Amino acid sequence: MEKDYSKYNNAAELLKVLAHPVRLCIVAGLLQNGECNVMHMTDCLNCPQSTISQHLQKLRTAGIIEGTRNGTEIIYRVCNKKVEELMKVLYTD
């Protein structure tokens, strides 16, 4: 084992961001559907728009998702290949 933990910081931060049921659900839904907007997520998750937006901000800041503006809405998608692979491991039987 190594005593230098610094190389594990990025992985630990990524896992911290994902370690919330709503954020895991958002990422899983985006991977399943390809992309969607906040209103769709709000309807599916039965959470207030402000709550979804806070979770999206954390996911965006961590580089897990990205958004593209389409008029007045933003369409979100997963942009992190490591997260895609991790989700496959977590949710494949």
Chimera marker file (.cmm) of the C-alpha trace (Angstrom):
<marker_set name="trace">
<marker id="1" x="0.000" y="0.000" z="0.000" r="1" g="1" b="0" radius="0.5"/>
<marker id="2" x="1.058" y="3.539" z="-0.690" r="1" g="1" b="0" radius="0.5"/>
<marker id="3" x="1.145" y="6.349" z="1.823" r="1" g="1" b="0" radius="0.5"/>
<marker id="4" x="0.588" y="8.982" z="-0.859" r="1" g="1" b="0" radius="0.5"/>
<marker id="5" x="-3.179" y="9.472" z="-0.937" r="1" g="1" b="0" radius="0.5"/>
<marker id="6" x="-3.083" y="12.466" z="-3.275" r="1" g="1" b="0" radius="0.5"/>
<marker id="7" x="-3.609" y="10.393" z="-6.400" r="1" g="1" b="0" radius="0.5"/>
<marker id="8" x="-6.876" y="9.106" z="-4.922" r="1" g="1" b="0" radius="0.5"/>
<marker id="9" x="-8.335" y="12.574" z="-4.299" r="1" g="1" b="0" radius="0.5"/>
<marker id="10" x="-10.062" y="12.917" z="-7.674" r="1" g="1" b="0" radius="0.5"/>
<marker id="11" x="-11.713" y="9.503" z="-7.388" r="1" g="1" b="0" radius="0.5"/>
<marker id="12" x="-12.808" y="10.239" z="-3.818" r="1" g="1" b="0" radius="0.5"/>
<marker id="13" x="-14.323" y="13.590" z="-4.834" r="1" g="1" b="0" radius="0.5"/>
<marker id="14" x="-16.188" y="11.968" z="-7.732" r="1" g="1" b="0" radius="0.5"/>
<marker id="15" x="-17.588" y="9.293" z="-5.428" r="1" g="1" b="0" radius="0.5"/>
<marker id="16" x="-18.637" y="11.935" z="-2.871" r="1" g="1" b="0" radius="0.5"/>
<marker id="17" x="-20.664" y="13.764" z="-5.494" r="1" g="1" b="0" radius="0.5"/>
<marker id="18" x="-22.337" y="10.552" z="-6.630" r="1" g="1" b="0" radius="0.5"/>
<marker id="19" x="-23.033" y="9.421" z="-3.054" r="1" g="1" b="0" radius="0.5"/>
<marker id="20" x="-26.603" y="10.768" z="-2.960" r="1" g="1" b="0" radius="0.5"/>
<marker id="21" x="-29.680" y="8.809" z="-4.078" r="1" g="1" b="0" radius="0.5"/>
<marker id="22" x="-31.155" y="11.683" z="-6.103" r="1" g="1" b="0" radius="0.5"/>
<marker id="23" x="-27.889" y="12.351" z="-7.925" r="1" g="1" b="0" radius="0.5"/>
<marker id="24" x="-27.451" y="8.643" z="-8.668" r="1" g="1" b="0" radius="0.5"/>
<marker id="25" x="-31.011" y="8.593" z="-10.019" r="1" g="1" b="0" radius="0.5"/>
<marker id="26" x="-30.364" y="11.652" z="-12.191" r="1" g="1" b="0" radius="0.5"/>
<marker id="27" x="-27.200" y="10.131" z="-13.652" r="1" g="1" b="0" radius="0.5"/>
<marker id="28" x="-28.887" y="6.747" z="-14.216" r="1" g="1" b="0" radius="0.5"/>
<marker id="29" x="-31.842" y="8.458" z="-15.912" r="1" g="1" b="0" radius="0.5"/>
<marker id="30" x="-29.598" y="10.535" z="-18.145" r="1" g="1" b="0" radius="0.5"/>
<marker id="31" x="-27.641" y="7.453" z="-19.164" r="1" g="1" b="0" radius="0.5"/>
<marker id="32" x="-30.853" y="5.588" z="-19.885" r="1" g="1" b="0" radius="0.5"/>
<marker id="33" x="-32.537" y="8.410" z="-21.824" r="1" g="1" b="0" radius="0.5"/>
<marker id="34" x="-29.475" y="10.056" z="-23.317" r="1" g="1" b="0" radius="0.5"/>
<marker id="35" x="-30.499" y="13.550" z="-22.241" r="1" g="1" b="0" radius="0.5"/>
<marker id="36" x="-33.354" y="15.533" z="-20.720" r="1" g="1" b="0" radius="0.5"/>
<marker id="37" x="-34.275" y="18.855" z="-19.145" r="1" g="1" b="0" radius="0.5"/>
<marker id="38" x="-35.013" y="19.894" z="-15.552" r="1" g="1" b="0" radius="0.5"/>
<marker id="39" x="-38.795" y="19.796" z="-15.981" r="1" g="1" b="0" radius="0.5"/>
<marker id="40" x="-38.668" y="16.167" z="-17.086" r="1" g="1" b="0" radius="0.5"/>
<marker id="41" x="-36.464" y="15.300" z="-14.089" r="1" g="1" b="0" radius="0.5"/>
<marker id="42" x="-38.795" y="17.180" z="-11.741" r="1" g="1" b="0" radius="0.5"/>
<marker id="43" x="-41.786" y="15.191" z="-13.004" r="1" g="1" b="0" radius="0.5"/>
<marker id="44" x="-39.959" y="11.837" z="-12.875" r="1" g="1" b="0" radius="0.5"/>
<marker id="45" x="-38.364" y="12.316" z="-9.455" r="1" g="1" b="0" radius="0.5"/>
<marker id="46" x="-41.285" y="14.164" z="-7.866" r="1" g="1" b="0" radius="0.5"/>
<marker id="47" x="-38.872" y="16.722" z="-6.384" r="1" g="1" b="0" radius="0.5"/>
<marker id="48" x="-39.042" y="20.512" z="-6.492" r="1" g="1" b="0" radius="0.5"/>
<marker id="49" x="-37.229" y="22.174" z="-9.387" r="1" g="1" b="0" radius="0.5"/>
<marker id="50" x="-34.948" y="24.004" z="-6.968" r="1" g="1" b="0" radius="0.5"/>
<marker id="51" x="-33.803" y="20.707" z="-5.425" r="1" g="1" b="0" radius="0.5"/>
<marker id="52" x="-33.085" y="19.177" z="-8.840" r="1" g="1" b="0" radius="0.5"/>
<marker id="53" x="-31.179" y="22.316" z="-9.865" r="1" g="1" b="0" radius="0.5"/>
<marker id="54" x="-28.973" y="22.101" z="-6.766" r="1" g="1" b="0" radius="0.5"/>
<marker id="55" x="-28.117" y="18.480" z="-7.547" r="1" g="1" b="0" radius="0.5"/>
<marker id="56" x="-27.455" y="19.319" z="-11.197" r="1" g="1" b="0" radius="0.5"/>
<marker id="57" x="-25.072" y="22.082" z="-10.139" r="1" g="1" b="0" radius="0.5"/>
<marker id="58" x="-23.042" y="19.640" z="-8.035" r="1" g="1" b="0" radius="0.5"/>
<marker id="59" x="-22.936" y="17.127" z="-10.898" r="1" g="1" b="0" radius="0.5"/>
<marker id="60" x="-21.952" y="19.846" z="-13.382" r="1" g="1" b="0" radius="0.5"/>
<marker id="61" x="-19.227" y="21.259" z="-11.126" r="1" g="1" b="0" radius="0.5"/>
<marker id="62" x="-17.764" y="17.758" z="-10.722" r="1" g="1" b="0" radius="0.5"/>
<marker id="63" x="-17.635" y="17.326" z="-14.504" r="1" g="1" b="0" radius="0.5"/>
<marker id="64" x="-20.133" y="14.465" z="-14.497" r="1" g="1" b="0" radius="0.5"/>
<marker id="65" x="-22.794" y="16.147" z="-16.640" r="1" g="1" b="0" radius="0.5"/>
<marker id="66" x="-22.948" y="19.013" z="-19.110" r="1" g="1" b="0" radius="0.5"/>
<marker id="67" x="-25.801" y="21.119" z="-20.356" r="1" g="1" b="0" radius="0.5"/>
<marker id="68" x="-26.647" y="22.605" z="-23.719" r="1" g="1" b="0" radius="0.5"/>
<marker id="69" x="-28.981" y="25.583" z="-23.932" r="1" g="1" b="0" radius="0.5"/>
<marker id="70" x="-31.917" y="25.166" z="-26.287" r="1" g="1" b="0" radius="0.5"/>
<marker id="71" x="-33.884" y="28.399" z="-26.157" r="1" g="1" b="0" radius="0.5"/>
<marker id="72" x="-35.018" y="28.839" z="-22.560" r="1" g="1" b="0" radius="0.5"/>
<marker id="73" x="-34.250" y="25.280" z="-21.452" r="1" g="1" b="0" radius="0.5"/>
<marker id="74" x="-31.026" y="23.418" z="-20.791" r="1" g="1" b="0" radius="0.5"/>
<marker id="75" x="-30.689" y="19.840" z="-21.956" r="1" g="1" b="0" radius="0.5"/>
<marker id="76" x="-28.416" y="17.749" z="-19.720" r="1" g="1" b="0" radius="0.5"/>
<marker id="77" x="-26.334" y="14.654" z="-20.554" r="1" g="1" b="0" radius="0.5"/>
<marker id="78" x="-23.607" y="12.633" z="-18.873" r="1" g="1" b="0" radius="0.5"/>
<marker id="79" x="-20.178" y="13.626" z="-20.205" r="1" g="1" b="0" radius="0.5"/>
<marker id="80" x="-17.879" y="11.602" z="-17.958" r="1" g="1" b="0" radius="0.5"/>
<marker id="81" x="-16.862" y="8.185" z="-19.333" r="1" g="1" b="0" radius="0.5"/>
<marker id="82" x="-15.572" y="7.005" z="-15.944" r="1" g="1" b="0" radius="0.5"/>
<marker id="83" x="-18.989" y="7.652" z="-14.429" r="1" g="1" b="0" radius="0.5"/>
<marker id="84" x="-20.673" y="5.784" z="-17.291" r="1" g="1" b="0" radius="0.5"/>
<marker id="85" x="-18.463" y="2.758" z="-16.600" r="1" g="1" b="0" radius="0.5"/>
<marker id="86" x="-19.001" y="3.026" z="-12.843" r="1" g="1" b="0" radius="0.5"/>
<marker id="87" x="-22.778" y="3.132" z="-13.282" r="1" g="1" b="0" radius="0.5"/>
<marker id="88" x="-22.624" y="0.016" z="-15.480" r="1" g="1" b="0" radius="0.5"/>
<marker id="89" x="-20.775" y="-1.817" z="-12.714" r="1" g="1" b="0" radius="0.5"/>
<marker id="90" x="-23.206" y="-0.606" z="-10.041" r="1" g="1" b="0" radius="0.5"/>
<marker id="91" x="-26.416" y="-1.357" z="-11.932" r="1" g="1" b="0" radius="0.5"/>
<marker id="92" x="-25.651" y="-4.419" z="-14.050" r="1" g="1" b="0" radius="0.5"/>
<marker id="93" x="-26.938" y="-7.727" z="-12.753" r="1" g="1" b="0" radius="0.5"/>
<link id1="1" id2="2" r="1" g="1" b="0" radius="0.2"/>
<link id1="2" id2="3" r="1" g="1" b="0" radius="0.2"/>
<link id1="3" id2="4" r="1" g="1" b="0" radius="0.2"/>
<link id1="4" id2="5" r="1" g="1" b="0" radius="0.2"/>
<link id1="5" id2="6" r="1" g="1" b="0" radius="0.2"/>
<link id1="6" id2="7" r="1" g="1" b="0" radius="0.2"/>
<link id1="7" id2="8" r="1" g="1" b="0" radius="0.2"/>
<link id1="8" id2="9" r="1" g="1" b="0" radius="0.2"/>
<link id1="9" id2="10" r="1" g="1" b="0" radius="0.2"/>
<link id1="10" id2="11" r="1" g="1" b="0" radius="0.2"/>
<link id1="11" id2="12" r="1" g="1" b="0" radius="0.2"/>
<link id1="12" id2="13" r="1" g="1" b="0" radius="0.2"/>
<link id1="13" id2="14" r="1" g="1" b="0" radius="0.2"/>
<link id1="14" id2="15" r="1" g="1" b="0" radius="0.2"/>
<link id1="15" id2="16" r="1" g="1" b="0" radius="0.2"/>
<link id1="16" id2="17" r="1" g="1" b="0" radius="0.2"/>
<link id1="17" id2="18" r="1" g="1" b="0" radius="0.2"/>
<link id1="18" id2="19" r="1" g="1" b="0" radius="0.2"/>
<link id1="19" id2="20" r="1" g="1" b="0" radius="0.2"/>
<link id1="20" id2="21" r="1" g="1" b="0" radius="0.2"/>
<link id1="21" id2="22" r="1" g="1" b="0" radius="0.2"/>
<link id1="22" id2="23" r="1" g="1" b="0" radius="0.2"/>
<link id1="23" id2="24" r="1" g="1" b="0" radius="0.2"/>
<link id1="24" id2="25" r="1" g="1" b="0" radius="0.2"/>
<link id1="25" id2="26" r="1" g="1" b="0" radius="0.2"/>
<link id1="26" id2="27" r="1" g="1" b="0" radius="0.2"/>
<link id1="27" id2="28" r="1" g="1" b="0" radius="0.2"/>
<link id1="28" id2="29" r="1" g="1" b="0" radius="0.2"/>
<link id1="29" id2="30" r="1" g="1" b="0" radius="0.2"/>
<link id1="30" id2="31" r="1" g="1" b="0" radius="0.2"/>
<link id1="31" id2="32" r="1" g="1" b="0" radius="0.2"/>
<link id1="32" id2="33" r="1" g="1" b="0" radius="0.2"/>
<link id1="33" id2="34" r="1" g="1" b="0" radius="0.2"/>
<link id1="34" id2="35" r="1" g="1" b="0" radius="0.2"/>
<link id1="35" id2="36" r="1" g="1" b="0" radius="0.2"/>
<link id1="36" id2="37" r="1" g="1" b="0" radius="0.2"/>
<link id1="37" id2="38" r="1" g="1" b="0" radius="0.2"/>
<link id1="38" id2="39" r="1" g="1" b="0" radius="0.2"/>
<link id1="39" id2="40" r="1" g="1" b="0" radius="0.2"/>
<link id1="40" id2="41" r="1" g="1" b="0" radius="0.2"/>
<link id1="41" id2="42" r="1" g="1" b="0" radius="0.2"/>
<link id1="42" id2="43" r="1" g="1" b="0" radius="0.2"/>
<link id1="43" id2="44" r="1" g="1" b="0" radius="0.2"/>
<link id1="44" id2="45" r="1" g="1" b="0" radius="0.2"/>
<link id1="45" id2="46" r="1" g="1" b="0" radius="0.2"/>
<link id1="46" id2="47" r="1" g="1" b="0" radius="0.2"/>
<link id1="47" id2="48" r="1" g="1" b="0" radius="0.2"/>
<link id1="48" id2="49" r="1" g="1" b="0" radius="0.2"/>
<link id1="49" id2="50" r="1" g="1" b="0" radius="0.2"/>
<link id1="50" id2="51" r="1" g="1" b="0" radius="0.2"/>
<link id1="51" id2="52" r="1" g="1" b="0" radius="0.2"/>
<link id1="52" id2="53" r="1" g="1" b="0" radius="0.2"/>
<link id1="53" id2="54" r="1" g="1" b="0" radius="0.2"/>
<link id1="54" id2="55" r="1" g="1" b="0" radius="0.2"/>
<link id1="55" id2="56" r="1" g="1" b="0" radius="0.2"/>
<link id1="56" id2="57" r="1" g="1" b="0" radius="0.2"/>
<link id1="57" id2="58" r="1" g="1" b="0" radius="0.2"/>
<link id1="58" id2="59" r="1" g="1" b="0" radius="0.2"/>
<link id1="59" id2="60" r="1" g="1" b="0" radius="0.2"/>
<link id1="60" id2="61" r="1" g="1" b="0" radius="0.2"/>
<link id1="61" id2="62" r="1" g="1" b="0" radius="0.2"/>
<link id1="62" id2="63" r="1" g="1" b="0" radius="0.2"/>
<link id1="63" id2="64" r="1" g="1" b="0" radius="0.2"/>
<link id1="64" id2="65" r="1" g="1" b="0" radius="0.2"/>
<link id1="65" id2="66" r="1" g="1" b="0" radius="0.2"/>
<link id1="66" id2="67" r="1" g="1" b="0" radius="0.2"/>
<link id1="67" id2="68" r="1" g="1" b="0" radius="0.2"/>
<link id1="68" id2="69" r="1" g="1" b="0" radius="0.2"/>
<link id1="69" id2="70" r="1" g="1" b="0" radius="0.2"/>
<link id1="70" id2="71" r="1" g="1" b="0" radius="0.2"/>
<link id1="71" id2="72" r="1" g="1" b="0" radius="0.2"/>
<link id1="72" id2="73" r="1" g="1" b="0" radius="0.2"/>
<link id1="73" id2="74" r="1" g="1" b="0" radius="0.2"/>
<link id1="74" id2="75" r="1" g="1" b="0" radius="0.2"/>
<link id1="75" id2="76" r="1" g="1" b="0" radius="0.2"/>
<link id1="76" id2="77" r="1" g="1" b="0" radius="0.2"/>
<link id1="77" id2="78" r="1" g="1" b="0" radius="0.2"/>
<link id1="78" id2="79" r="1" g="1" b="0" radius="0.2"/>
<link id1="79" id2="80" r="1" g="1" b="0" radius="0.2"/>
<link id1="80" id2="81" r="1" g="1" b="0" radius="0.2"/>
<link id1="81" id2="82" r="1" g="1" b="0" radius="0.2"/>
<link id1="82" id2="83" r="1" g="1" b="0" radius="0.2"/>
<link id1="83" id2="84" r="1" g="1" b="0" radius="0.2"/>
<link id1="84" id2="85" r="1" g="1" b="0" radius="0.2"/>
<link id1="85" id2="86" r="1" g="1" b="0" radius="0.2"/>
<link id1="86" id2="87" r="1" g="1" b="0" radius="0.2"/>
<link id1="87" id2="88" r="1" g="1" b="0" radius="0.2"/>
<link id1="88" id2="89" r="1" g="1" b="0" radius="0.2"/>
<link id1="89" id2="90" r="1" g="1" b="0" radius="0.2"/>
<link id1="90" id2="91" r="1" g="1" b="0" radius="0.2"/>
<link id1="91" id2="92" r="1" g="1" b="0" radius="0.2"/>
<link id1="92" id2="93" r="1" g="1" b="0" radius="0.2"/>
</marker_set>
